[in-house]
Amino acid sequence: MSMAPPIKVALGSIAFIIFWILAVFPAVPFLPIGRTAGSLLGAMLMVIFRVISPDEAYSSIDLPILGLLFGTMVVSVFLERADMFQHLGKLLSWKSRGPKDLLFRVCLISAISSALFTNDTVCVVLTEFILKIARQNDLPPQPFLLALASSANIGSATTPIGNPQNLVIAVQSGISFGKFLKGLFGAMIVGVLVNATILLGYFWKILSIEKDLEVASNSVPNEVTADNEVISHRFSPATMSHGTSLSSQDMETVVDAAFQTAGADNITTVRSRRSSESDIQITSTESKDVGITRTVGTVEGMAPSRRFVRSLSRQSEVLREESSNVEDKEVVGSERWKRICWKVSVYLVTLGMLIGLLMGLNMSWTALTAALVLVVIDFKDARPCLEKVSYSLLIFFCGMFITVDGFNKTGIPSALWDLVEPYSKIDTASGVALLSVVVLVLSNIASNVPTVLLLGARVAASAAEISPSEETRAWLILAWVSTVAGNLSLLGSAANLIVCEQARRAQFYGYNLSFFSHLRFGVPSTLVVTTVGLLLVTA
């Protein structure tokens, strides 16, 4: 592609630079409008500067990618409601054998779940679980947070629904879900193991020292966790309190005591009644005596009669409470079974979506169908669930599609690629190495999704000249490198920022993951994992 006129190149470059600054630094002091507004501003400038026409801007928006992204987000919302991620959190600490075992579990579980539910979602829901487990076991949070973020990025490279850049690659390349998974599964497994090994080597002393301290402190009573800490956790199960209720045996004891008290009072009343009759010596008929006796008994036994009535009323209240408790248990039981059936339905629909993707069905419509089925079987107003969808991310993608397409029309990306292409053929080791370095650097400078949009078609066209299998391999290499590149620095991936922000905002057990603490681990891990994975990427 030839270069556009100089004025078009200059204006298109200005619009793209503004978009890049706001995408990488959303809180820049002179224009703190955020990433989403920044992408729309870049798109608007491309149209205003006449780099692209309005019709070209509309056509550049990739609707299949947006549909796939929307569908997977809705499915993730329902999986969260069905406690799927709560079960994942429980797996982290189930029969754990120490800090090193826990670290390995975090790496493995976050990687596998990110391949199925996107890395951003997994990082959002598991960060607080990991912080809580680390605090309860007196462990440093840093290695476990790094394990979560880095392994989520590595695992998400395995499938088209793992992260946004893979969505773009899968739609543009036409690679099926099964081929995508088969080509990158081996690289992902080995990459996660290598990443876990690096983490263990880097934090071995810290985890060993903390383990010794934990063993030594077993003789000291553990600190009791406050109830509000458990309740404040977003996935803590709701418990019904029965502290004021009595068992059936206790109720029977109370009733018997009431009857015994009332009976003793009545006996005392009869005796006092007889003595009063003999003292007064009233001569009357038997019927009158009986009437006087009843009258005297009623007057003198006023207080005991009230006590007896009170005990009877108390007994009736107890019986009413027992009957209402039985009804409540029946209602709770039926609601519990409805909840279980609904959860099973959500899991089955999600499984059906994954099977459909593996069968090669259209990914966008498969995800949308699964999302709508979940909305229907929920049988409620869908607004609360749909409000949890990140529409700002969808809008960001729309603006980014337009901005990147306008920048491509300036001819600058093509000119730069023409300089690199002769030395980046993927049929040679040096070519793969150079291509990986370019993608690695651009992914951390311009972010991974714009990098894929800028380079994807060019890399694939260059590889297609060699063979169709090499074209597929080029797309998979681009997916692997652009995803793992997110582990290089804290700003390299949205998942990293999510873990950092979630950990900082945690109410009772917050932790600040700094940029340089991430960089010290991220650089060696990214270089080693990327290199090892490239050897295992297959077409």
Disulfide bonds with the S-S distance in Angstrom:
none
